Amino acid sequence: MLTQLEDLWNYAQSVAKDDHHNPEPPEFKEISKEVIEKTVEQIDAKLTGNENASTKAKATLNYIKKNFVINLEKYEQQQEILGTRNSYSKTDTDATFMRMKEDHMLNGQLKIGYNQQISTENQIIVHYTTHQNPTDTKTLKPHLEDFKETFGEKVFNELEEITADAGYGSEENYNYLEQSALTA
C-alpha cells in the first residue's frame, strides 16, 4: 500500500501544474488511515482537471479511495488475530497451520491444528495444555507455568525432574529449568 501511494504521489508530482507542485511529500514510512486519506486528498487535487494525468493513474486513485482504508482495517484485524504466530486458519482462528506427523499423502502438507502438551506421573495424565505454537520448544515454559498456576507453587517446587524429547531442547528451556531448579 505504501509503495502504491508513493508511486502515485510521485506520478502526480510529475504531471502537476506549477501551482500544485508540493516539494514536501507525505511521510511514507508507516501506513495509517490518516496517511491514506491525506495523501489521497493531495493526489486528487493534483490529478483532478489535469489533462496530463493518465486514465490509469485516475483509475488507481479511485481504487485507492474505495479500498485502502477498508483493507487496512481488515489487515489490522488479521494482525491482531495472528498475534505472535506465523499463521492461522480462517475457519478456526485459534488454530495454527502445522506439519502433522500423520501425513497419509506424504507430501508435507500443512494442516490446521493445536499443539497439545501433557504432564504425566507414573503413566497417568495429571495436567494438559493447548498451544498455538507449532513447535514444542515454545510450549514447555507456558505448560509448566500453567501447571504451577493450577497446582500451586508448593506442588511445583516438589518436582525434581522433567523428561521430554529433543523437540523441547532449547537454550531458553534449559535456562528456565535451571532457574526452576528442575533437572532436565
C-alpha positions as CSV (number, residue, x, y, z in Angstrom):
1,M,0.0,0.0,0.0
2,L,2.8,2.4,0.9
3,T,4.6,1.7,-2.4
4,Q,1.5,2.2,-4.4
5,L,0.7,5.5,-2.6
6,E,4.3,6.7,-3.0
7,D,4.4,5.8,-6.7
8,L,1.1,7.6,-7.4
9,W,2.3,10.6,-5.4
10,N,5.5,10.8,-7.5
11,Y,3.5,10.4,-10.7
12,A,1.0,13.2,-9.5
13,Q,4.0,15.4,-8.7
14,S,5.5,14.9,-12.2
15,V,2.3,15.8,-14.0
16,A,1.1,18.6,-11.6
17,K,0.8,22.1,-12.8
18,D,3.3,24.5,-11.3
19,D,0.7,26.0,-8.9
20,H,0.0,22.5,-7.4
21,H,3.7,21.4,-7.0
22,N,4.5,20.4,-3.5
23,P,8.1,19.5,-2.8
24,E,7.3,18.0,0.6
25,P,5.9,14.5,0.1
26,P,3.8,12.9,2.8
27,E,5.6,10.5,5.2
28,F,5.6,7.1,3.6
29,K,7.2,5.2,6.5
30,E,4.1,3.9,8.3
31,I,0.6,3.3,6.9
32,S,-2.4,4.6,8.7
33,K,-5.9,5.7,7.9
34,E,-4.9,9.4,8.2
35,V,-1.8,9.0,5.9
36,I,-4.0,7.3,3.3
37,E,-6.8,10.0,3.5
38,K,-4.3,12.9,3.5
39,T,-2.3,11.5,0.6
40,V,-5.3,10.7,-1.5
41,E,-6.7,14.2,-1.0
42,Q,-3.4,15.7,-2.1
43,I,-3.1,13.4,-5.1
44,D,-6.7,14.0,-6.1
45,A,-6.0,17.8,-6.1
46,K,-3.1,17.3,-8.4
47,L,-4.9,15.0,-10.9
48,T,-8.4,16.5,-10.9
49,G,-8.8,18.5,-14.1
50,N,-5.2,17.8,-15.2
51,E,-5.2,16.9,-18.8
52,N,-1.7,15.5,-18.5
53,A,-2.9,12.9,-16.0
54,S,-3.3,9.4,-17.4
55,T,-6.6,7.4,-17.2
56,K,-4.6,4.6,-15.4
57,A,-3.5,7.0,-12.7
58,K,-7.0,8.2,-12.1
59,A,-8.3,4.6,-12.0
60,T,-5.6,3.7,-9.5
61,L,-6.6,6.7,-7.4
62,N,-10.2,5.7,-7.4
63,Y,-9.2,2.1,-6.4
64,I,-7.2,3.5,-3.5
65,K,-10.0,5.8,-2.4
66,K,-12.5,2.9,-2.4
67,N,-10.3,0.1,-0.9
68,F,-7.2,1.1,1.0
69,V,-8.9,2.3,4.3
70,I,-11.2,-0.8,4.3
71,N,-8.3,-3.1,3.5
72,L,-6.1,-1.5,6.2
73,E,-8.8,-2.1,8.8
74,K,-9.0,-5.7,7.6
75,Y,-5.2,-6.2,7.8
76,E,-5.1,-4.8,11.3
77,Q,-7.8,-7.2,12.4
78,Q,-5.9,-10.1,10.8
79,Q,-2.7,-9.0,12.5
80,E,-4.5,-8.9,15.9
81,I,-5.7,-12.5,15.4
82,L,-2.3,-13.6,14.2
83,G,-0.5,-12.2,17.3
84,T,2.9,-13.8,17.6
85,R,2.1,-16.8,15.3
86,N,3.1,-17.0,11.7
87,S,-0.3,-18.4,10.5
88,Y,-3.9,-19.0,11.5
89,S,-6.9,-20.8,10.0
90,K,-9.7,-18.6,8.6
91,T,-12.3,-21.2,9.8
92,D,-10.8,-21.6,13.3
93,T,-8.8,-18.5,14.1
94,D,-7.4,-20.1,17.3
95,A,-5.8,-22.9,15.3
96,T,-2.4,-22.7,13.6
97,F,-1.1,-24.4,10.4
98,M,1.3,-27.2,11.3
99,R,3.1,-30.1,9.7
100,M,1.5,-33.2,11.2
101,K,3.3,-36.4,11.8
102,E,0.4,-38.4,10.4
103,D,0.7,-37.4,6.8
104,H,-1.1,-40.0,4.7
105,M,-0.3,-38.3,1.4
106,L,3.4,-38.0,2.4
107,N,3.5,-34.5,0.7
108,G,4.4,-32.4,3.8
109,Q,1.0,-30.6,3.6
110,L,0.2,-28.2,6.4
111,K,-3.0,-28.8,8.3
112,I,-4.7,-26.7,10.9
113,G,-4.3,-27.9,14.5
114,Y,-3.3,-27.3,18.1
115,N,-0.2,-28.4,19.9
116,Q,-1.4,-30.4,22.9
117,Q,1.0,-30.9,25.9
118,I,0.5,-33.3,28.7
119,S,2.3,-33.9,32.1
120,T,2.3,-37.4,33.4
121,E,3.2,-39.2,36.6
122,N,3.6,-42.9,36.5
123,Q,1.8,-43.1,33.1
124,I,-1.2,-41.1,34.4
125,I,-2.0,-37.8,32.8
126,V,-2.1,-35.2,35.6
127,H,-2.1,-32.0,33.5
128,Y,-2.6,-30.8,29.9
129,T,-2.4,-27.5,28.0
130,T,-3.3,-26.5,24.4
131,H,-1.0,-24.2,22.4
132,Q,-1.0,-22.3,19.1
133,N,2.8,-22.8,18.6
134,P,3.6,-25.5,16.0
135,T,6.9,-26.4,17.8
136,D,7.4,-27.8,21.2
137,T,10.4,-25.5,22.1
138,K,7.9,-22.7,22.7
139,T,5.4,-24.7,24.8
140,L,7.5,-26.1,27.7
141,K,7.6,-22.9,29.8
142,P,4.0,-21.9,29.3
143,H,3.0,-25.5,30.0
144,L,5.0,-25.6,33.3
145,E,3.8,-22.1,34.3
146,D,0.2,-23.3,33.8
147,F,1.0,-26.4,35.9
148,K,2.3,-24.1,38.6
149,E,-0.8,-21.9,38.5
150,T,-3.1,-25.0,38.5
151,F,-1.5,-26.9,41.3
152,G,0.3,-24.2,43.2
153,E,3.8,-23.2,44.0
154,K,4.3,-25.9,46.7
155,V,3.5,-28.8,44.3
156,F,5.6,-27.2,41.5
157,N,8.6,-26.9,43.9
158,E,8.3,-30.6,44.7
159,L,9.0,-31.5,41.1
160,E,12.6,-32.7,40.6
161,E,12.9,-33.9,37.0
162,I,11.4,-33.1,33.7
163,T,11.7,-35.8,31.0
164,A,10.9,-34.7,27.4
165,D,12.1,-35.5,23.9
166,A,14.6,-33.5,21.9
167,G,11.9,-31.3,20.4
168,Y,11.9,-29.3,23.7
169,G,15.7,-28.7,23.7
170,S,16.4,-25.0,23.5
171,E,18.6,-22.7,25.5
172,E,15.6,-20.8,26.8
173,N,14.0,-24.0,28.1
174,Y,17.2,-25.2,29.7
175,N,17.7,-21.8,31.4
176,Y,14.1,-21.9,32.6
177,L,14.5,-25.4,34.1
178,E,17.8,-24.4,35.7
179,Q,16.1,-21.3,37.3
180,S,13.2,-23.5,38.5
181,A,15.7,-26.0,40.0
182,L,14.5,-28.8,37.7
183,T,16.8,-31.4,36.2
184,A,16.3,-31.9,32.5
